[in-house]
């Protein structure tokens, strides 16, 4: 299963369309908030069999989206949040505590526009950054692709929208 993970597109649908074109086919698209009203357009970009999950970000004022969503992929229990209500600028401890207390295997968040990955005691915390408005050094858009194949171990890569389409395997 191939899962495309993005966040903070802020209505720049043309950039997301480019990323979908690079990564197709995907089985699932996870958007971690701040679509800024583009949910329907995003769904139209996807192939018919692609599952789409998104949560409400701090700039999704009119959206009727959930602020948090729990999904299961294979044997993994996953929490999706934007992060603005979890103090993510100060770190990920709140997300780790919630993962431990509610038995989440993976927590995905956005909001900071900076990619982040950690795997501590079997709990994965990740942020794909932003393809539209990146804030990390170099200001190159980022997203993540997670593959879950037998033996059911997630492989997570960070991808850059640079000229070389740089890929960093975070699972190693």
ROLO-78789 format. One record per residue (C-alpha): z, y negated, x. Coordinates in steps of 0.05 Angstrom, whole numbers, plus 5000, padded with zeros to 4 digits. Layout:
[[Z,Y,X]],
...
This chain:
[[5000,5000,5000]],
[[4980,4932,5027]],
[[5021,4871,5005]],
[[5001,4799,5019]],
[[5062,4753,5024]],
[[5054,4677,5020]],
[[5095,4617,5002]],
[[5091,4542,4994]],
[[5017,4534,4980]],
[[5032,4470,4941]],
[[4968,4474,4899]],
[[4921,4481,4959]],
[[4886,4539,4926]],
[[4826,4536,4973]],
[[4870,4557,5032]],
[[4899,4615,4992]],
[[4829,4636,4970]],
[[4810,4639,5044]],
[[4870,4682,5061]],
[[4856,4729,5002]],
[[4784,4735,5027]],
[[4808,4753,5097]],
[[4858,4805,5072]],
[[4822,4838,5013]],
[[4831,4889,4987]],
[[4906,4881,4974]],
[[4948,4920,4926]],
[[4999,4865,4913]],
[[5007,4790,4924]],
[[5077,4762,4929]],
[[5082,4686,4926]],
[[5151,4658,4942]],
[[5146,4593,4904]],
[[5118,4523,4905]],
[[5051,4542,4875]],
[[5055,4474,4840]],
[[5024,4500,4776]],
[[4971,4545,4807]],
[[4996,4612,4781]],
[[4938,4623,4733]],
[[4886,4603,4785]],
[[4919,4650,4835]],
[[4915,4708,4786]],
[[4841,4693,4776]],
[[4829,4698,4851]],
[[4855,4769,4853]],
[[4820,4834,4838]],
[[4837,4868,4773]],
[[4883,4921,4803]],
[[4924,4873,4845]],
[[4996,4863,4823]],
[[5021,4791,4827]],
[[5093,4768,4832]],
[[5117,4697,4842]],
[[5182,4658,4835]],
[[5197,4586,4819]],
[[5202,4538,4878]],
[[5235,4470,4881]],
[[5167,4436,4868]],
[[5148,4480,4809]],
[[5175,4430,4758]],
[[5136,4453,4697]],
[[5133,4527,4713]],
[[5169,4577,4668]],
[[5176,4624,4727]],
[[5240,4661,4745]],
[[5280,4632,4803]],
[[5293,4702,4828]],
[[5258,4768,4818]],
[[5278,4838,4836]],
[[5222,4888,4848]],
[[5217,4958,4875]],
[[5163,4980,4923]],
[[5168,5053,4940]],
[[5240,5067,4957]],
[[5254,4993,4974]],
[[5295,4947,4929]],
[[5269,4876,4942]],
[[5294,4807,4923]],
[[5244,4750,4917]],
[[5271,4678,4918]],
[[5245,4611,4940]],
[[5307,4597,4981]],
[[5324,4526,4962]],
[[5385,4550,4923]],
[[5407,4595,4981]],
[[5418,4544,5036]],
[[5362,4572,5079]],
[[5357,4509,5122]],
[[5427,4527,5148]],
[[5408,4600,5161]],
[[5401,4666,5125]],
[[5473,4688,5120]],
[[5476,4676,5045]],
[[5415,4720,5035]],
[[5444,4774,5080]],
[[5509,4773,5041]],
[[5472,4779,4975]],
[[5430,4836,5003]],
[[5492,4874,5023]],
[[5529,4861,4958]],
[[5470,4882,4914]],
[[5439,4936,4958]],
[[5374,4900,4972]],
[[5333,4930,5028]],
[[5288,4870,5036]],
[[5298,4796,5018]],
[[5237,4750,5018]],
[[5243,4675,5015]],
[[5202,4612,5028]],
[[5220,4538,5024]],
[[5226,4522,5099]],
[[5151,4528,5113]],
[[5171,4563,5178]],
[[5160,4638,5188]],
[[5222,4680,5198]],
[[5236,4754,5207]],
[[5299,4793,5220]],
[[5319,4865,5212]],
[[5394,4873,5217]],
[[5429,4938,5199]],
[[5368,4961,5160]],
[[5363,4898,5118]],
[[5299,4859,5127]],
[[5299,4784,5114]],
[[5231,4750,5118]],
[[5196,4685,5105]],
[[5120,4681,5112]],
[[5120,4607,5127]],
[[5066,4565,5094]],
[[4991,4571,5097]],
[[4982,4500,5071]],
[[5036,4457,5103]],
[[5066,4493,5163]],
[[5125,4461,5198]],
[[5135,4505,5260]],
[[5111,4486,5329]],
[[5035,4482,5330]],
[[5031,4470,5254]],
[[4986,4530,5244]],
[[4988,4562,5175]],
[[5022,4630,5170]],
[[5029,4688,5122]],
[[5053,4760,5125]],
[[5023,4827,5108]],
[[5068,4885,5093]],
[[5041,4956,5092]],
[[5082,5014,5065]],
[[5051,5081,5079]],
[[5079,5150,5090]],
[[5132,5162,5115]],
[[5148,5101,5073]],
[[5167,5055,5131]],
[[5147,4982,5122]],
[[5102,4952,5175]],
[[5104,4876,5173]],
[[5057,4830,5210]],
[[5057,4755,5216]],
[[4987,4726,5214]],
[[4964,4657,5236]],
[[4905,4617,5208]],
[[4884,4597,5278]],
[[4814,4607,5307]],
[[4835,4674,5337]],
[[4869,4699,5273]],
[[4930,4715,5316]],
[[4972,4774,5291]],
[[5044,4790,5311]],
[[5072,4858,5291]],
[[5144,4844,5271]],
[[5160,4917,5258]],
[[5164,4937,5331]],
